[in-house]
């Protein structure tokens, strides 16, 4: 907003808001007009890509397919789950220790695509983690994640209805992730003529909302709008919030006192001498280690994400053990007869 004011001056404007979060925002700022996304996107496509037969738009938490058939517009949108959207891509990228842009770069050099569920991030994680543990490359995993998004969008939204003709790719995911768009084009078997990527495609909903301006809309200036946005805006939440679980201070203190007595007794590893017992829980995503003394005291604990390398991570706490071993006279751990002492 400051940049617009500096370049254009204090212009008179009539803001029109769209998007899933637009309803609350529109009510909070001078009751501006709210336009549905499908109407905004349809208006923008009519002006800038009138040949479009189908539009595919991937947002941060929603995905849409819009069909344009003989003047009729049909929109299909995902429900309450954000699987196969921008937030899903971010979550999967963090799983292989990169960001969404890194995912796109890795996908450029893929050699194989693995089946991954994109309906839910939890299901996708259970597919990806074993692949990471088995040594699948980041390149192949990245391309597989994008392909999963494509499969989810086509199967979950189109539901068997053909996607053909001129297909426009909208939204930030399609605009910034070239390999994701390439996966759509590859799967839908589109040629250059029928794959449409309009300029500023990630802004089409905003552009369309501006094109839906009406004379009776609220008018203000850029300066006034900037001042309004810079002050505290109290949003009208649509969902009633629950009260405190423990409203009374006395009840809270009793709860804390009762549960505070239940804890694992710990000991000092540096000053310990005698038999001890080492337990390792090598899970699919995290590694847990506990070193317990003969009388049941916890001498050392370790918990961390294994980053897809469950066999390499334990070497970190083991190095810490080695330092401590040098400071005590004897330190044993039970082991099978054929291996002896640790």
Phi, psi and omega in degrees: 000314177300322179296318179296319180295320180293322184275327187250348183085185183275072183287154171276131183224157175233088184298139174234127187251145175220176179107162184295333178262008186285332185299309181295319181294318181297324179287332185276342183240087173057026175053051179292161181289140176248130178243140177294146183301318183298323179289318180297313181295319179298319180296316180296318179294323179299325181278320191250341178211067186294344181280358185295132174259325180219137175242134176244120182234126178247120178256192181292320181226008176220159178226140183225144167238126181243123178260133175247109185228105176056041180091348178266145180240127178235123180250138174236130187226148178293161182272228186282344183269141181264016178299137179078020179242189182298320179294327176296318179298317178299317181295318180290326179296318180295332180294329178253024172060051174209186174246183184297322178294320177296325177300317179296320180293317179298319185296342180294338185241031182286156177237338180216151178240128180258148176288125180226136178281131179247003180295330182211141180297327179294315179295320180297321181296322179291339175277320186283320186302315176298325178295320177297315181296332180272358175096017177298142183285155177297327179298312181291321179294320180296313178296325180292323177295315178297320179294325177296320177297317178299312181298319180295318181295314183290312183283322184281331183254313179292326177051043177095345178286129185299142172251102185214175185085212178273119185248123179260135179254118185238169178092161182297324181298317179286328183285322187260339181254089184299324181289331175293314177297322178297324178293322175298312182298319180295317183289320181276356178057052181262146173263179184298327182291324187263353175262113186250126173233091183296155175296139183058039182297334179286349181251010189297323179296318179293319179298316180296324179294322177295323179290346179268018179299141175234152185300329182278002180292153179297133181248140178212189178242161179299321180295315180295321179294319178297317179295320179296319181286334182279344177269167182294128179249120179269113182279144178270099181288139182273345184251128177289136183268145178287152176282183180293142178291325180238085188292325185270139180297322181295318180296321179297318180295319178296319179298313180296319181294318182295314183278342180288344179280347182261099179208160181279130178285133184249160177228171182263111182295323184296329183254012184267140175221127181143190179287144174218165186232130184250125177241134181234126174247099180266093180275181182289331182238337182227157176240131180239134181228135177226132176246118188241139179283174182296330180265015173088010178275143179278114182270329183201144176221152181214135178212123180197160174290136182272357177053035177080008180230073184296339181272341183266327186298318182303342179297335180294304178293330179297326177295325177292322177302317184302319179297318181290324181302327183289344185260358180240159185285308180222139178211114185241162171219137180300141180213160177303151184304329185278354181251333177082205183283156176287000000 
